[in-house]
């Protein structure tokens, strides 16, 4: 069971800490080195903004350098990426890079390229999960659902908005099973989507665990297929696509990059600092509150490969979906 109420209380406490600490500049740190700009595409309080601030809580201490958030909203991350490109490659700028940035990059809406970035570390990784209505869905097991997809059952997928990771997930999952793009109905957010799956508006919802804790606890939503590397303890009946022979791993993810031209020694210093900071109990509590575990933070190697995979995979997918010329 996912203890949603407990997690909410923990999250409320963390939010208060973020507000109290993230906006505070330590004069002793600022006096020694210039502040590191952490560029995000989200407004204050958004998921990416909070993730950035949670990373900063301990990183500024480890690196002995102050850090400040720079919010640049607009264009699905394009404004943040374009601003990042104007900053000097001196190791004092970090871009919080998300799956949304990868989509925007794949669509050619920014001049920033994968080769312009030096990955530092991943911060969160929330696997895409295919969920159905426990009471009304004919698919009671992951195997039954996959079998239905393979034989061409008319299954309506729901996700958040159009041209998003949810939309791409529906397309790529069907493609892996030899099927065309299924019917896809977009909703405004994960909460609304979860509600609509329960209401029967769609057959399957492309959701993250953090979006669906309540309905899962209530026995209304049943997670079937996890598009992640590993099974997830809170949903033991769900199986990974890979365990069923479907080679597809997709996540809502966030991590940190700097400029490619930064001194490798400085990049290594930043990676060591951020990685150590994200092992702290405060950041780990934030992950737990989000329905994630300690596998979310990853070093630059795996994170860099994930970035390349997302950008490389999303472009052709969006083109095949008719969303990119």
N, C-alpha and C positions, 0 to 999 in steps of 0.2 A: 504493500500500500504506500502511496505517496502522501506524506503528512503535510498537506497543503497549508493548513492553518498554522502549524509550527513554522513552516518555511516562510510564511508571510510575516510572522512576528520577527524572525531573524532578519528578513529583508528590510523591515521597517527600521530595525536598529542599525543595519549597515548603511541605509540611506542617510540616517542622521549623522553617522560617522563621516560618510563621504562629504556631506554638506559642511561639516565642521572642519575637516582637515584639508580637503582638496583645494579649497580656496585660500589656505593659509600659506604664506611664503616664509620659509625659514631664513632670516637675515644672515645667519652664519653660512648657509649654503650659497645664497645668492651673492655674497660678498666675494667668494672664491672663484666661481665659474658663472658664465652666462646661463640663464635658464634654458632648459630644453622645451621647445614648443611641441606639444602633442596635438596634432591636427585631427579633428574628427568632423564628420559630415552631419552629425546629429546635434539637435538643440540640447541645451542644458536639461539633464534629467532623462534623456533618451537612453535606450539600451547601450548603444556604442559609447555615448558620453560617460555613462556610469561605469562601464567596463574599463574605459581609459583611466578614470579617476581611481578605481579600485587598484589597478596596476600601479598607479603613481604613489599610493599610500606608503609603500615600502621601498619602491625603486628609487625615490628621491634620496632616501637615507642610505641605501646601498651604494648608489653612485656618488653620493655626497654632492649633489647638484639639484637645484630646484627645478621643478617642472610645472608648466602652465598649459592649460587646455586652450586651444584656439578652435572655436566652432565656426565652420564654413559650410553653411547649408546650401543645398540646391543641386539639381541635375543628377540625382541618384549617386552622389559622391563626386561628381565631376568638379564642382567648385572646390572641394577639399583637395582633390588631386591636382588641380591646376594651381592652387595656392602652394601646395607642397613643392611643385616644380620651380617656383620662384625663389625658394629658400636656398641658401648656400649649402653645399655638401660638406659641412664642417662637423657633422655628428651631433648637432644640436637641434635637429628636427626629427620627429617621429610621426609617421602617418599611421593612424589606426585603420587598417585595411580589412574590409569585410567582403562577404559574398556579393553584396550589392555593388561594391566597387569593381569586382571581377566582371560582373554582368555589364556594367557601364563601360568598362575597358573593352570587353569583347564586342560591344556595339559600336565602338569607335567614337564615343562621345567625349573622349579626353585624349590628349596627345601623350599622356603618360603610358609607358610600355613596361612590360614585365622586366625587361633588361635595364630599366632605369632605377630599379629598386634593389635594395639589399635587405633580405628578410632578417628579422631579429629574433622573434619568437611568436608563437601562437598563444592567444589568451583564452579563448573559449571555442568550443566545438559542440554544436547541438545537432545531432544527426536528424535527418529527415525521417519521419515515421509515418507509415500508411496505417490509418485507423478507420474502423467501421463502427456502426451502431451495434452494440452487443446484442440487443433484443430483436432487431428486425433484419439484420444482414443475413443472407444465406451462407456467408463465409464465416465459419466458426473457428477455422484454423488458418495459419499462414499458408499451408500446403493447398487448402481448398481455394483460397483466394488466388494464388499463383496459377492453379489449374484452370480456374475460371477465366483469368486473363489470357492464358495461352490458347484456350479454345474460342476466344473472341466474344465472351460475354459483353453485353453493353453495360459498361460500368462508368458512371459519372464521377469524375474527380472534382474535388473542391480545393482551392488554395487561396492565398492572399494576393490579390491584384493580378495583373497580366504582365508577362515578361519577367517574372520573378523566379527565384529559386524553386518555389512551389510549382509554378507553371512548367519550368524546365524539368523538374523531377517527374511530373506526370508523363511528359513526352519521352524522356529517356528510359523510364521504367517500362513503358509500353514497348518502346523500340527494342529493348533487350529481350522482350518476350515475343518478338516478331509481329507486333501489332502496330497499327497506325495511331496517331495522336487521339487519345480518348476525348470524350466530351469533358470540357473543363469549365467550371463555373467559378469566377473570382469573387472574393469577399473582401471587406475592408481590413480585416485583421484576424489574428489567430483565435481570439475569443469568440468573435462572430462565427468563424468557420466551425469551431468545435460545437457551438450551439446548433448550427445548421445541419451538421452530420447527425446529431442526436434527433433533430426534428425531421430528418429524412429528405432534406433538400438535395443532398448528394449521397452517393453510395460509399465513397471513401474520402477521407480528408488527409491532405498532406500537412502534417503538423509536427511540432517539436514537443518533447516531453514537458518542457517548461510552460507550454501554452495549454496543456490539456490535463493537468494534475487533478483538478476538481471533478470533471466528468469521468475520468478513469477511476478515481476513488469511489464515485457514486455507482459504478458499474454500468454507466451509460456508453462509454467509449471503450472499445477493445483495440489496443495496438496489435498489429499483425506482423508487419515487415519493417525492420530497422535498416536504413540505408547507411549503416555505420560499420566500422571495423569489428566492433565487439558487441556482444549481447549486453543488455542493460538490466541491472539487478532489480530496479523498481517494477519492471514489466517482464517477468520471467517467461511468460507464454509467447512473447513475440520472438521472432527469429530474424537474424540478419539475412539480407538478400544473398550475401556471399555464401552463407552456410547452405543455401538452397541452390547453389550453382549459378547465381545471377551476379555477374561482376559489375556492381554499381555501388559506389560510395559517394554520398552527397550530404552536405551539412550546411547549416546556418553557422557561419564561423566568423571569428574576429581575431586579428593578430596585429603585429607591429612591424613596420619596415622603416628603413631610412634610405638615404640616397646611395646609389651604386658607387659613386665616387668617393665615399667616405673611407678614410684610412681603415684597412681591415682590422688593425689592432683596436681601433675605437669601436668598430662594429662588434668585435668579440667582447669588449668590455661591457657594451650595452646589453648584449645577449646574456652574458653572465649575470649582470645586475638585475635585469628584468626576470630572468628565470628563477633566480634566488628569491626575489620579492614575491613571485607568484606561488612559491612553496609555503609562504607564511600562512599561519592559521587564519588571518583575516581574509586573505584572498580565497583560501580554501573554503571558508564559510560562505563567501559570496557565491562560489561555484555550486556548493551544496544547495543554497537557497534558490539557485536557478535550475535545479534539477540535473546538474552536471557533476562530474567527478574529477579526480586528479589527473585523468588522461587528457584533459583539455589543453593545458599548457604543454607546448612542444618546442624543441629547439629550432634553430634556423633551417637545418637540413630538411626535416619533414615538412615544415611550414612552407619553405620555398617550393618544394615539389607540389604541395597542395595548391599554391597560388598558380603555378604553371598549368596544372591540370584543369583548374576551374576556368581560367581564361581560354585555354586551348579547346576545352570541351564545349563551353557555352556558346562561342561564336557559331560553329556549325549547327548546333542545336537550334539556336534562335533563327538561323537562316532557314533551316528545314521546317520550322514552325511558321514561317512566313512573317516573322517579326523583324527581319534584317535583310536588307537587299544585298 
